[in-house]
Amino acid sequence: MLPEYKFLGITLYYWGYILAFAADFLFNLLWYRKKFGFGKLKAFLSTALVIPLGYGLILVMSLVHKGGVNWVRAVLFIPLAVYIICLILKTNYAKTFDFLTPTACINHGVSHIFCIFQGCCYGYPAEHGVWNEDQHATLFPIQLVEAASILLICLFIVLYAKKRDYNTHGVAYGQHLLLFGLTRFIYEFFRDNTAVRWELSQFQYYCIAEFALGLIGLIVVYAALKNKPLQEKHPLLFREDIDEWTRLKMLFGRKKSGAAA
């Protein structure tokens, strides 16, 4: 087994997380930040904050609703985590979200590879698979399949952003939710997770919600980007040249001036 550390009921496996974060920083600092015009400091800080914040928010939720800390749940809190980062670093939300979405994919994909070594997230017994010391059986390596698919999703998001000259206006997360929800839903059939209703696991219901949210989000964003009257009426919603603090000040300033008139 690899080195591990337990904190607030969460088991941290050093090498998986260390290599995942190393991949995040290398990807963002050496290449991706330049495509979005982020300086080294803001790229470093946003990369360092997004995953811990996402897990931190789900940890707070788990104190109210006991369900454990899992990426399937944590991914739903990434939008709030990114917004907090935007307020801290004074960056634009849509632009920062598109920049950080591949980070979430890379972190998930790389760290999930190490589930094979830790024996967690395992699949059903199979004739051809990986020996699991904890279960004393040869199990289907669904961890590696999921890791590969999430990295392919990351590649798709990056290539799409490149095609759009890295001006994707906040669609990256919708793409992530839709594709991750779909693939993880399928992978759950290869795991022995407890079914809660209609032979579906709790995680599969999360996946259905993520797929639906991703699809709705993409439809709304694409429709809004094609709606010129809406853009003219609410220009603040579409401007990517201002940070979120400035947007809030302009928005509330406009409301106050409108109320005074």
N, C-alpha and C positions, 0 to 999 in steps of 0.2 A: 504494500500500500504506500501511497505517496504521503508526504507530510501534510497534516491537517491541523486546523485550529477551530475550536468551538466558541462562538460569541453570540449571546442572546438566543441560544437554541439553533443557530445557523452554523453548519459545518463548512469551513472555508478550506479548500484544497489549494495549497500554495501554488503549485506549478501551473495548474489550469488557469487560475486567475492571473498569475504573473505573466504568462505568455499571451493571454487574451488581451490584457491591458498593453503589453508591449506591442502587439500587433496593431491595436487601436492607435497608439501614439505614432508609430512608424508610418502608418497609412495617412493619418491626418497631418502630422507635422512635416513630413517629407514631400507630400504630394497634394492631398485633397484640399488642404486649407488654401493653397494658391489659387485653386479653381473658383473659390468663393470669396477671395479677397480678405481672408482672415489673417491677422498678424500672428506671430508665433505665440505670444503670451495668451491671447484670447483663444486660440486654437488649443493650446495646452490645457488651459483652465476648463474650457467647456468639455473637452475630452475626459479630463480627470473627474468632472462632476456628474456627468449625465447618468452613468450606470449606478454609482453609489446613491444618487438622489432617487432614481427609479426604484431601487430596492428598498431604500429608506422609507419611501412613501408606502410601499406595499407592506413593510414591516409595521408601520403605524396602523394600517388597515387591519393587519392580522391580529392586533391587540384587541380590536373590536369584533372582528369576524374571523374566528380561528380557521385557517385554511392552509397555513404554511406559506413559506416564501418560495415562489416558483416563477420562472421566466414567463410562463403562460399568463400569469396574473400581472407580473411586474411590467410587462410590455404596455399594458393599458395605462400605466402611470407615467410613461415617457413624455407625453405631451405636457403634463404639469411640470415635470422635472425640467424640460427644455425651457418652459416659460419662466421658471424661477431663475434659470441660468441667464436668460435674456435680460431679466431685470438686474441681476447682479453685474453682468458684464456690459450692459447697455448695447445690446445687439438686436437685430431685426428677427422677429419670430420665425417667419416662413423661411428666410434664408438660413438661419441657424438650424432649424429643424431638418431642412434638406441636407445640410452639412453633417449633422450628427446621426442621421438614421443609419447610414452604413456602419457607423461605429457600434451601434446596438447589434447589428447583424454579425459583425466580426467578433464582438465579444461573446455573443451567444454561440456562434459556430465553433470558434477555437476552444472555448472552455468546455463545450459539450463533447469534444473529442476525448477529454480526460475522464468522462463518465465511464468509459470502457475500463480504465485502470482502477477507478474507485468502486466499480460494481453497481453503480446506481443507474436509474433510468433504463433498466434492462428490458429486453424483449422476451418473447415466449421461448421455451425450449426448442432447439432446432438441431437437426443432424449436423449441419454445417454452420458453425458460429464461433463464439468466443467463450472460453471457459470462465465462469463466474465463481470466484472462490466463496463468496458469501452464500450463494444459492446452491453451490455444489452441483452445477449443471452447465451444459453447453447451451448458450442462449443466442438468439438472433441479435446481431449488433445494430439494433435500430438507432443507437446513439450516433454511430458513424453516418448512417443514412440521413438522419436529421441534421447533423453538422454539415454534411456536404450540401444538402438542399438549402440551408439558410445562407451558406456562403455563395451559392448560385443565385439566390434572391438578391444578395448584396451586389453581385456582379451585374445583375439585371438593372438594379436601381442606379448604379454608377454609369452603366452604358446609356441608360435612358437620359440621365442628367447630362452626359457628354453630348448626346444627340441634340439636346435642347440648349446647348452651350451653357450648361449649369445654371439656367434660369427656369427652374421647375415650379416655383411659386407654391411650395408646400405640399407637393403631391407624393413625395418620397415615403412619408409615413403611411399614407393610405395604401400605397403599393405593398409596403412591408406587411401591414396588418392583413390585407386581403390574401397575399400569397402565403404568409406564415400560418394564418388561420386555416387555410385550405389544406396545406401539407401536414401540419401537426394533427389536424382532425383525422387524417388518414393513418398517420403513424400510431395513433392511440389504439388502433385495432391490433397492432403488433405487440401491445403491452398488456400486462395483466392488472390494469387499474380497475378498481371497483366501479361497477356500473351503478348509477344513481337512479336512472329512469330510462325506459325504452332501450335498454342495453347500451346506453352511452355513458361514458365517464364524466365526472365533473369537468375535467380539462376539455373535453369535446364541446361542452356547452360554452365554455369560455371561447373556444375556437370559432364556434358559430357566431358568437357576438362580435368577435374580432373581424371575421370575414365580412359580416354585415356592416360594421362600422367603417371598415376600409372601403367597401364598395360605395356606401352612401357618401363618405368623405370625398372620394374621387369624383363622383357625379356632381356633388355640390361645387367643388373647386373648379372643375372644368366648365360647368355651366356659368359660374360667376365670372370666369376669365373671358368668356365669350359674350357676356352681357355688358355691352358698352354703356347703356343708360344707367345701370347699377354702379358701374365704375365712376361715372361722372357725378352721380348723386352722393356716393360714399367713397370719395378718393382715399381717405385715410385707411380704409380697409385693405387697399391694394398697393400702397406705397411700400417699397422695400428699401428705400434710401434713408429711412428713419428708424431709430431704435425704439424699443417698446416703452421706455420712460417718456420719450418725446411724443410718441403716439398718444399715450394716456394724457399727457399735459395738454396736447392739442385738442383731444377729444373732449375733456372736461372743460377746457377753456372755451370751446365752441358752445357747449351746453350752457355755461354760465352767461356768456354774452347773448345767447338766444333767450334765456330766461329774463335777463335784464331788459331786453328790447320789448 
